[in-house]
Amino acid sequence: MMQEERLTQILTILKRRKKISNEELASMLFCSISTLRRDLIKLESQQLIRRVHGGVVLNLATTNEPSLYYRETNFIKEKKEICEITQDFIGDGMCVFLDSSSTVQQLVPLLKTVSNLVVLTNGIKLALNISDMNDESIKAFMFGGEIKKNSSSIVGTDFTTSFINQFNIDLAVFSCRGLDINGVYESSLSQARIKQQVIDKSKNSILLADESKFDSPHFFKVSNLKTYSAIISNKKPEKEYTKLFNKHGIDCLY
């Protein structure tokens, strides 16, 4: 098993158990203690877990975002599946906001079928990927603001708000750090605030969230779930979510 696969499995196990011994975790992963130790050191450097005597504990919430590399190399298949569904929401001649998440990045190659598209983004790598497409039918604009370390994104300042106000946004496409039945969350206040501003300026907003994002609240609330006209995942959410989506008329696609 490759290291990135083990890292994903460790986080999946800890979402269920919250705390587990090193010996039991190594047994579940069919790896040695020394291999596990290297994996845990990497996860701890991302502040996703905390090593304790003889075991490991999940960081239930953190104000630090996982690195872009970590996010880009996990749940890739699921993110691509989600974006294949999402592309049907984007049509010719639209003005679309795409956030800086690794999930939304998977949408960029699918935009080549759309013409006369205006894309706004606060994602540095996403903007570069659009530029590399060399497609004259897509006009891309980046937000001005502060470069947020470790996330390859731009976050808000006063002139970011002024910039957003220049556009009539048809659709905003977001992912998130986590969600639960009470709302959608980010790990930093700056990310949450810029998303709130875009939501206020957009005719419609949709949320992309793979299965790992559910039941995962964090410090900074972006919005309630009813803010989004559609929520797209890689598998059917639990019944408590589908019941809430039906109540508020939210399309749930997977």
Secondary structure, 3 states (H helix, E strand, C coil): CCHHHHHHHHHHHHHHHCEEEHHHHHHHHCCCHHHHHHHHHHHHHCCCEEEECCEEEECCCCCCCCCHHHHHCCCHHHHHHHHHHHHHHCCCCCEEEECCCHHHHCCHHHHHHCCCEEEEECEHHHHHHHHHHCCCCEEEEECCCEEECCCCEEECCHHHHHHHCCCCEEEEEECCCEEECCEEEECCHHHHHHHHHHHHHEEEEEEECCHHHECCCCCEEEECHHHCCEEECCCCCCHHHHHHHHHHCCEEEC
